[in-house]
Amino acid sequence: MDIRPLLLSLGIRTTLKGFHYLRYGLELCMQNDEYLLLIYKWLFSDIAKHYHSSQNNVEHCIRTAVSYCWRKGNRRLLIQLAGHEIDRPPSNSEFINILYNHLMIQEERKAIL
């Protein structure tokens, strides 16, 4: 999985806690896509447990990373990954879903080759 390079290419810095929370959360989603059904309740809870934090902190830090990507990062790449026009910063769940689907497509292409 190329999660780290993807986050970096979106302009999300490793100095943001949200970077690490997103990386781990996407790893969990890649292992079990049911996390996508209840992002706050399941995914953020498991990220919080892993990093000894709270769900609210995880949500806030990921929101900060998404906002950073939108304001100072590679917005054009994010829109390209989404496959449709985006006129506002995506929510945490939208952002995770966009990246998850991109990563899954990459994995499927690798499996074909």
C-alpha positions as CSV (number, residue, x, y, z in Angstrom):
1,M,0.0,0.0,0.0
2,D,1.2,3.4,-0.9
3,I,-0.5,5.4,1.8
4,R,2.4,7.5,3.0
5,P,3.4,8.7,-0.5
6,L,-0.2,9.5,-1.2
7,L,-0.7,11.6,1.9
8,L,2.6,13.4,1.2
9,S,1.6,14.0,-2.4
10,L,-1.6,15.7,-1.2
11,G,0.6,18.1,0.8
12,I,-0.2,16.7,4.2
13,R,2.8,17.1,6.4
14,T,4.1,14.3,8.7
15,T,4.2,16.9,11.5
16,L,0.4,16.8,11.7
17,K,-1.0,14.2,14.0
18,G,-3.8,13.8,11.4
19,F,-1.2,12.5,8.9
20,H,-0.5,9.5,11.2
21,Y,-4.1,9.0,12.1
22,L,-5.1,9.0,8.4
23,R,-2.3,6.6,7.6
24,Y,-3.3,4.1,10.3
25,G,-7.0,4.5,9.6
26,L,-6.5,3.8,5.9
27,E,-4.5,0.7,6.7
28,L,-7.4,-0.5,8.9
29,C,-9.9,0.3,6.1
30,M,-7.8,-1.6,3.5
31,Q,-7.9,-4.6,5.8
32,N,-11.7,-4.4,6.6
33,D,-13.8,-2.1,4.5
34,E,-16.6,-2.2,7.1
35,Y,-14.8,0.5,8.9
36,L,-16.2,2.8,6.1
37,L,-19.7,2.2,7.4
38,L,-19.2,3.8,10.8
39,I,-16.2,6.0,10.5
40,Y,-16.6,7.9,13.8
41,K,-17.9,5.0,15.9
42,W,-15.6,2.2,14.7
43,L,-12.6,3.7,12.8
44,F,-11.9,6.7,14.9
45,S,-12.4,4.6,18.0
46,D,-9.8,2.1,16.9
47,I,-7.4,4.8,15.8
48,A,-7.8,6.5,19.2
49,K,-7.1,3.3,21.1
50,H,-4.0,2.6,19.0
51,Y,-2.6,6.1,19.7
52,H,-3.9,6.4,23.3
53,S,-6.1,9.3,22.4
54,S,-9.8,10.2,22.2
55,Q,-12.2,9.9,19.3
56,N,-12.8,13.6,19.4
57,N,-9.1,14.3,19.1
58,V,-8.7,11.9,16.2
59,E,-11.7,13.5,14.4
60,H,-10.2,17.0,15.1
61,C,-6.7,16.1,13.9
62,I,-8.0,14.5,10.7
63,R,-10.2,17.5,10.0
64,T,-7.1,19.7,10.4
65,A,-5.2,17.5,8.0
66,V,-8.0,17.6,5.4
67,S,-8.3,21.4,5.8
68,Y,-4.5,21.7,5.4
69,C,-4.7,19.7,2.2
70,W,-7.5,21.8,0.9
71,R,-6.0,25.2,1.8
72,K,-2.2,24.6,1.3
73,G,-1.8,21.2,-0.2
74,N,-2.5,19.7,-3.6
75,R,-6.2,20.4,-4.0
76,R,-5.9,19.6,-7.7
77,L,-4.7,16.0,-7.0
78,L,-7.5,15.5,-4.4
79,I,-10.1,16.5,-7.0
80,Q,-8.5,14.2,-9.6
81,L,-8.6,11.3,-7.1
82,A,-12.3,12.1,-6.3
83,G,-13.1,11.8,-10.0
84,H,-15.5,14.7,-9.8
85,E,-15.5,18.4,-9.0
86,I,-15.3,19.4,-5.4
87,D,-16.1,23.0,-4.5
88,R,-15.6,22.8,-0.7
89,P,-13.3,20.9,1.7
90,P,-14.5,17.3,2.0
91,S,-15.7,16.0,5.3
92,N,-13.5,13.5,7.1
93,S,-15.5,10.6,5.9
94,E,-15.6,11.9,2.3
95,F,-11.8,12.4,2.4
96,I,-11.2,8.9,3.7
97,N,-13.5,7.4,1.2
98,I,-11.8,9.2,-1.7
99,L,-8.4,8.0,-0.6
100,Y,-9.6,4.5,0.2
101,N,-11.1,4.1,-3.3
102,H,-7.9,5.4,-4.9
103,L,-5.8,2.9,-2.9
104,M,-8.2,0.0,-3.8
105,I,-8.0,0.8,-7.5
106,Q,-4.2,0.8,-7.2
107,E,-4.2,-2.5,-5.4
108,E,-6.5,-4.0,-8.1
109,R,-4.2,-2.8,-10.8
110,K,-1.2,-4.3,-9.1
111,A,-3.0,-7.6,-8.8
112,I,-3.8,-7.7,-12.5
113,L,-0.1,-7.1,-13.4
